[in-house]
C-alpha cells in the first residue's frame, strides 16, 4: 500500500459561532484537539468567538472581524444555507489542497456535493441520535409527562429539518457517532455499519479534575443533575427514584440547569422537597461536581453528554441511562439502567447510598481511565477516524498513522 507522508489536511465546516456554548464548544475543542494531534486544519465557521491554536487557519463565513451577520436577520436556515454555499465555493477553489471535509448538520449539503464531485472524502458530525429517532423519543416523553415544547425548540418535531439532515446523511461518506447509542439509532434506521464511524468527545483536565474533592465523611449522600431541565433529559425519573430511595432522608439532590416552560410546574411537589436544591443555570459546574458523589442522567435520547465526561474528570461517579451516550461500564466505573426504568434507578441510588465502599471502588475505576477521555485524546481519535475514512474511499491514498 502506498502511504502519503503529509499531515492530514482537513477543511472543518461549522455553521455556528465556534467557541460559544454547547455544540459550539464541542466543535472548538475538536479543532484544538485536531491541531494538537497533528492535523493541518482550515476552519470555515460562521464566526469565531474563542482563540484557536496559532497553526489553525480560520476563514469565517458570516463575519468580517468583529462584524457578524446576525442569524436572526436571515433566519437560522438561511444563515446555515449561506454558510454552506460559501464553503462549497471555497472548497471548489482548493482542489488538491484538502484531504477530507468535516461538516456539521444543517449547513452541509452543498459542501458535501462539491466534495463528492472533487473526489474528496467527507464526514458529517452527529452530535445527537438519528434525528427522526430523537424527535419521536422527545415527543413521546413530552406526552408522557404532559409538557408541550415551544414550536421552535430544537427538539420539537420539524419535518423540514429532518429532510435536510436525511439528505446530509445520504451525501456524507461517513457519519461521526460519539457513542454506541448513536450508532444504534442509525442501525435501527437501516444504515450500514461501515458508514458509521465511532468517535468520542471529552473534558478539559485543567478545569475538570478531582483535586480538592470534598470527602464524603460524616455527611449525607449527594447526587447531582446537570443539563437542560426538560422531559428529554429524564429529570422526572431521577426525582421519582431519589424520593423512593432512603438516600433522600439525609442526602441532597442538586439540580443545575434551566427548565423548559411548563416542566417545573409538573414536578413542583418533588422539586419542593427539602432534600432537593434547584440551583438554576450555573457556571461553576466542575466545583459542584467535586462536592457530589454521583451524577445522574436518566436521559431518553442523547449524543454523548459532555457532562458525563466532565463528571468523570471531577471524580463524580456516573448513574446514567443506556441512552446517555456515556463512555462507561456498568459495575466497573458506573451504574447504568435502561431508559425509563425507575425501579432499577432507585435500586442503584440506594445501593450506593448504603455501600460507600462500592461507591469508592467505582470512583477509583472511573478516575483510573479518565485520562483516555480528555479532549486531547478525542482529537487523536478524530484524526484516526479521518484516516480510516480516507483509506475506505481510496486505500492507495491511506495516510500513515505514525
Secondary structure as UniProt FT lines:
FT   STRAND          9..18
FT   HELIX           23..37
FT   STRAND          40..48
FT   TURN            54..55
FT   STRAND          57..58
FT   STRAND          63..64
FT   TURN            65..66
FT   STRAND          67..68
FT   HELIX           71..74
FT   HELIX           76..92
FT   TURN            93..96
FT   STRAND          100..103
FT   TURN            105..106
FT   HELIX           109..117
FT   TURN            118..119
FT   STRAND          121..126
FT   HELIX           131..145
FT   TURN            151..152
FT   TURN            154..155
FT   HELIX           159..171
FT   STRAND          174..177
FT   HELIX           180..188
FT   TURN            189..190
FT   HELIX           193..195
FT   STRAND          196..198
FT   TURN            205..207
FT   TURN            211..212
FT   STRAND          222..226
FT   HELIX           231..233
FT   HELIX           235..244
FT   HELIX           247..250
FT   STRAND          252..256
FT   TURN            261..262
FT   HELIX           263..266
FT   HELIX           268..271
FT   TURN            274..275
FT   STRAND          276..280
FT   HELIX           285..289
FT   TURN            290..291
FT   STRAND          294..297
FT   HELIX           306..314
FT   STRAND          317..321
FT   TURN            322..323
FT   TURN            331..333
FT   STRAND          334..337
FT   TURN            339..340
FT   HELIX           342..354
FT   HELIX           356..369
FT   HELIX           370..373
FT   HELIX           375..393
FT   HELIX           395..397
//
